[in-house]
Amino acid sequence: MIGTPAAAGLPLVGLIPAAGSGVRAYPYTRAVPKSMLLVDGAPLIQRNVEMLRDQLGIRSIVIVTGHCGDVIRDHFGDGSRFGVGITYVHNDRLDLELPYSVYLASRAIEGSHCCMVLADECYIDSNHGELRAAVDRMALVTCALIASNNPKEIRKNYAVVVHDGTIAAMQEKPPATQGGLMGAGTYVLHPDALARLRAAYEAGPESGPRDWTTWLASFCAGGHVRPFLLRGAYVNVNSRDDLNYANYLLRSRTFGERLKSLIYILDEESDAAVRPVAEFAAQPEIDEVLVVARGEFPGLAAVMHHAKVRAVFSGAPDTPPGDLVRLGMDSAIGAVLVLSYSDDTFVPSDVAKLLVYLRDADMVVGTRTTRQMIEQSANMRGLIRTVHVLLAKLVELLWWRFEVRFTDICCVYRALWRSTYETVRGNLTSSGVEIFPELVIEVLRARKRIIEVPVNYYNRDWESPYVRSPYQRPDTLWRILRMILRKRFERRWWSVE
């Protein structure tokens, strides 16, 4: 017998192993730990720190760092900003796998039960708060299990056999699965379990276990491993696809509650330029239409009475469009930002399309180059269309490791999360219309997911075969090309290119 049964208020220390190199998520993890990848605007590891704090009342946490550990240390510091105290342990032997990281941390946790949560897992609406009361001090280990009817998902984690209230067998990444229980990366470890792990390394780093699940399974025969059934959604983030799925789950859960701002860049003072504002405000998905202009003019007053519409002004008649874009995104209230432009070529009803795809991406960019979506008299055809496609394919080629597919990186009509914009805000240097392709490139460079969708593109001026734009000139094209090449060949400490 190990100790005595626990009361509901079992004291716990937190343990988060975050030393791995995240090879399967490369190139996103080339310069940051996998645990620092963002899910709905916050790093994975931060979500787990907050979960330990909020659901389990844990205030003391040990984090094991390794690959790019300074990024984690710089983010958390001593933990006081997050309402916890953090102790760091560094693992310089990543080849010795998870057991060695736990062993290193155990030397800072002697005499205490600890709740260990793997840093690269995402829990959504989980019942971790019930774990403290469910733990039995008679058990060496309590393992969190999740019901799953997906054999592929179980094979990515570990399988268990539960008998008479204990875990009778465990197997890491089983070739075949039986039953519907999957092991997750949450454990409560008895002080004696940590003492046994330290004893296994007494002869040196090479003497200890290499596989964590296999080592835990050695305690099953004595009935010392207990199950705890977790509820809620769970993603083991091993790859970019897993990261995208975690983002989708979190964002979809509260998407309807997030405020959505449409930022309307008013680049000319005319009634035609103002006309779409009321139509955008009529879209039920939009909570705010923010008109961004250089100054007030009589035609603007006609739409300002609408409850959803407000305006911000740069105050200078020569403010370039790139600065208007930054002003608008900085001033909008929404967690979701939609950009549109005053040439009256975009269809307000396409807002719904952009927002549907945004649940699954960090930014959604419209493309005007799909012929099925181009109205007969629009100007996105011929040479203009070819130039836009070639610019998009150039970005594809220069950032080929990101496996992106673009046909139009210059389209103004797009939607993105505010957290995405805030991540790249400091790297946006363009003041002209080249800010639109620059925003695509910076979101890409920040390891974010971009989806391109076709949007309608109309020519409202039936007296002209083209949409008149002062920016369809060779000097604009040259500025965009220079910006693309500069972005590709400049180096930053976090670059994954």
N, C-alpha and C positions, 0 to 999 in steps of 0.2 A: 504494500500500500504506500502511496506517495502523498504525504500530508493528510489533511482532513478536508471534508467537503467545504466548499466556499460559500460565503454569504453573497447576497446579491450585489454588494458593493466591492467586489474583488478589485484591488488596485492593479492597474496595468501600466506598463511602459510600452510605448510604440516603437516598432522597428520597421524600417523601410529599406530593403536592399535595393540600391539603384546604381550598381557598379557596371552593369553589362554594356557591351559596345553596340548592341542593336543592329547587328549585321543585316537582318532581314528587312529592316526599314531603310536601308541605305538607298539613295544618297542623303535622305533627310537627316540621318544621324551621323553624318560625317564630322560635324563640328559641334553637335549638341548631344547630350544623352537622350535616349529614347523617351525617358520619363519626363523630359522637358518639352516634348511635342505638345502643341496646344489642342485642347478639346473644348470647343465652344469658348475660346478666348482665354482659357486657363491651362497651365501645364498639368499633365496627368498626375505628377507627383504632388502638386499643390492640392489637387482634388482629394487625394488620399490623406494628406496631412489634415485637411479640413474635416474629412470624414472621421478620422481618429479623434479629433478635437471635439466635434459637435455631437457625434453619435455615441462615442464611448467615454467622453470626458477626459481624454488623455491630454496631459499637458507636458509630458517629457517624452521626446522622440529621438531615437538614434537613426541616423541616415548613413548608409554605407555607400560611399562614392567610389568611382573608378574612372571610366572613360569620360573625359571632359567634366570631371567632378567640380571644377571651379565654377562652371555655369550654375550648378545647383547651389553651391555655397554663396555665390553672388546674389542669387535670387532670394534665398531665405535668410541669409545672415545668421544671427543667433536665434531666429524664430520669433522674436518678440513682436515683430510686425504682424505675425499671424496668431498671436496669442498662445504660443507654445515656446518651450525651450528646446533647442536642437543641439545635439552632440553629433559630430561628424567622425566617422572612421573611414580611412582610405584603404581600398583593396588594390594592391599593385600586382596581384596574381589572378587576373581574370580567367586564366586557363583552368583554375581550380573550381570554377563554377559557383553556384549558389551556396552550397554548404560552407565553403570557406568564408564567404561574406557574412553568413550568420555567425560563424565561429568568431570572427573578428569583432562583431557587434556584441556577442555574448559576454565579452570581458568587461563591457561597460554596463551590463544589466544583471550582474550577479545578485541572486537572492530575490528576484522579482519575476512574477509572471509577465510575459510580454505578448502583445498582439502584433503579429507580423503581417504586413500587407505588401505584396509585390508592387513595385513602383510603376510598372507598365500596365496595370489593369485599371479598367474604368467601370465603376459601379454606379448605377442610376436607380434612384428610389429604392435603395437596399434597406434591409432591416438589421444592419450592423449594430444598431442601438440595443437590440435584444441579446447580443452576444455575451455581454458582461454577466448578466443574470443566468445565462444558460451554461456557463463554464463550470465544470466540476474539477475541483482541485485534485481529485483522485486520478485524473487522466494526465498522462504525460503530454499529450497533444490533443487539441480540438481542431478539426479541419472543417472549413466551410465548404458545403456542397451546394450545387445548384441543379435543379431538375432540368433536364434537356432531352428532347426527342431527336436531336441532331447528332448522329454518330460522328460526323466529320468534326463537329465542334468538340465533342468529348475526346476525340483522338488528339486534338491540339493541346489538351490539358492532361488530366489523369483520371482514371476510372477507379471506382471503389466497389467493394462488396460490403454491405451493412448487414450485421446479424445481431439480434438481441441488443440493439442500442449501442453497439460498438462497430468500428470499422474493422472488418476481419481481414481485408486484403486491399492493397493499393497497387496500381500499375501506371507508370508514366507513359503517356502517348501510346496507348494500347493499339495493337494492329486490328483488333476486333472489340466490339463493345457489347455488354449485356446489361440490361437495366437502363434506367433513365437518369442516373446521377453522375454529375461531372464535378471533379474537384476544382475549386477556385484557389486563388493565391492569398487567402486569408487564413491565418493560423493563430491559435493561442498556445503558447509554449510554457510548460511548467519549468521552474528553475532547475529541477533535476534533469529535464531534457537538455537544457543548455549546458549543464555540468557534464552530461554524457558526451555531448558534442565536443566540449573542450578536451575531455579525456582522449577522444579519438585523434586529436591533433597533438598530443603530448610528444610524439616522436618527431614532429616536424610537419610542415605544410603538406608534404606529399603523402602523409600517413592517413589522412582523413578521408571521408566518403566523397565521391564525386557527383553522385546523383541524389538530390534532396528527397524525392519521393521514395526511392528505394531505401534510403536510410530511415525515413519515417515508418516505412512498411515493416521494418524489423521489430517495431514495438507492437504490431497488431496482434501477434500470437498471445500476448499477455493481457489483452483487453484494455490496453492503455491509450488507445486512439479513439476518440469520440467524434461523432458527426454533429454538425450544426447546419441546418437547412437555411440557406440564404434565399430571399425573395428579391424581385426587381430584375432589371436588365444588367447584363454583364458582357464586357468585351475584353478579351485578352489581346492587347495591342502588340502584335508581332510584325505587322507589315503596314504599308501605306493604305491598303484596302481596309484593314482593321481600324486604322485611325479615321478614315473617312466614314466608316460605319458608326463608330462611337460619336463622331460629330453629328451624324444624321439623327441618331437616337436622342441625343440631348437637345438638339435644336428643334426637332419635331415635337418634342414633349411640350414645349412652351411657345411654339412659333406664333400661335394665334394671339398670345398675350404681349408679344414684343411690339413696341412702337415702331412704325415704319414711316420714314420721311422720304418724300420725293423732292430732290434738289433740282430745281429748274434754272438752268444757266441762261439768263436773259442777255444775249450778246448784241441785241439791236433794239432800239426803241421804236416799236411799231405795233399797230393793232394786231397784225397777223402773228407777231411774235408772242403777244400776250394771250391770244385766243385759246391755246391748249390748256392754260392753267386751270380753268374751271372744269374742263374735262378730266384732267388728272385728279382734281379734288373730288370729283364724283365717283372715283374708283373706291369701292368699299374697303379694299385692302389698305389704303393709304390713310394714315392718321394726320399727316402734315404735308402740305406743299410749301416748300421754302423757295421763294423767288429770290434769286441772287442777281443783283443789277449794279450798275455803276452809280446810278442815281435815280431819283424819282422823276417820273414824267406823267403827263395827263392820262395816257392810255392805261397805265397800271392801276389807277384808282378803280376802274370798272370791276376788277376781280378781288380787290382787297377786302371787300365786305364778307367774303365767304369765311365761315368759321374755321376752316382747315388751313387757310392761306395766310402766310405772313411773309415779310420781305426783309432782306438785309442788303445793305448798300456798301460798296467799297469806298465811296466818297471821292473817287478820282475818275475823270472821264476817260483816261487812257489805261485803266487797269486791264492787263492782259487776261485772256480767258483762263489760263492755268491758275492764276491767283484767285479768280472768281470761284473756281472749283474748290480750292482749298478753303476759302472763306465759307462756302456753303456746307462742306462736310464738317468743318469745325463748329458751325453754328446750329446744325440740325439736332433735333432732340432724339431721333430714333436710334434704336439698336440696329435697325436695318436701314441702309441708305440706298436709294435708287437715284441714278443720275439720268437727266434728260436735257434736251437742248432746244433753243428757241427757233430753229429753222422750220418747225412745224412739219417735220417729215415722219415722226414717230407716232404710233397709235397708242393712246392711253390704255386700251384694254390689254395690251401686251405686258403690262405690269404684272398681271396675275401669272403669266407664263414665267417671267423672270423669278418671281417669288416661289413658285412651286419647285423650281430647280435649286433655289438657294438653300433649301433645307439640306441638300446633299452636297453643298460646295461652300467655299469661302468667298467666291465671287462668280457671278454669272454675267457673261458678256454677250451682247447681241451681235449677230452677224447680218449684214445687209447684202451679202454676196450670193445667197441661195436664190436661184432664179425663180423658183416656185413662189417665193415670198416677195418678189419685186414687182411693183405695179408698173404698168406698161410705159409710163412716161418718166419714171424715176431716173436719176443720173448714175446709179451704181451699176454701170454696165460699160462695155468697151474698155478703153484705156484706164479709166478711173477704177473700175472693178479689178482689172489685172494688177494695178499697182498695189491696191489694198491686199489682194491675195498674196502677192510676192512678199510684201512686208511681213505678213503673218507667217509665211513659210520660212522666211529668214529667221524669225524668232524660234520657230520649231527646230530649225537646223542648229542654231547656236546654243540652244538649251535642250538638246536631244535627249539627255539623260532623264529629263522630267516626263518624257513620253506624252507630251501635250499635242493637241490637234487644234490648230487655229486656221481660220480663213479671213478674219477681220479683227485686228487688234485695236483699230482706231475708232470703232463704233462708240459713240457717247452713251448710248442707251445700255445701261448695265445696273446690276444690283450687287451689293456687297455688305458684309457685316461691319458694323462700326469697329469691332475688335480687330478685324482685318485691316481696316484703314489705319487705325492707331498703331498697328505693328509696323507699317511701312511709311507712316507720315513723314518721319525725319529724313527719308531717302528720296522724297519727291522734290526734284530740283527745277523742273521745267516750269516756265511761266506762260508759255504758249500752248497751243492745242496739242503739242506733243506730250502733254501731261497724260493724255488718255492712253496711248500705248505704253508710256512710262509706268502708269499704275498697273497695267497688266504684267509688265516685266517684274516690277518690285514685289507684287503678290506672288508671282511664280518663284522668285528668288528667296522669298521668305518661307518656302516649303508649304505653300497653300494650294488648295485644289481649285481649279478654274474650269467651269463648264461653259461652252459656247452654244447658244441656241439661236435659231433663225428668228428675226423680227421683221414685221412689215415695215416697208420704207416707201413713203409716198411723196410724190411731187404735187404739192397743192397749187402751184402756179401753172395753170393750163396755157398761159400765153408764152411760156418758155419750155423748151424740151429738157431743160436741166434745172436741178436745184441749185440756185445761186449760192455759192460759198466763197468768201474771200480767202479761204485757207487752201483751196485746191490749186496750189502754185508750186513751182519747182523748188523755191526756197524753203517751203514748209516740208516738202519731202526730204530735202537735204538735212534739215534740222532733226527730223525723225530718224533718219539713217545714222547720223552722228551720235544721237542719243542711244540708239540700240547698240552700236559698236562700243561706245564708252561703257555702257552698263555690262556688256559681256566681258570686257577685258580688264575692268578694274577689279581689284581684289579687296575682300573684306575678311575679317577674322572668322565670320560665321559662314562664309561662302561655301556652297555645296556644288559649285559648278566645275 
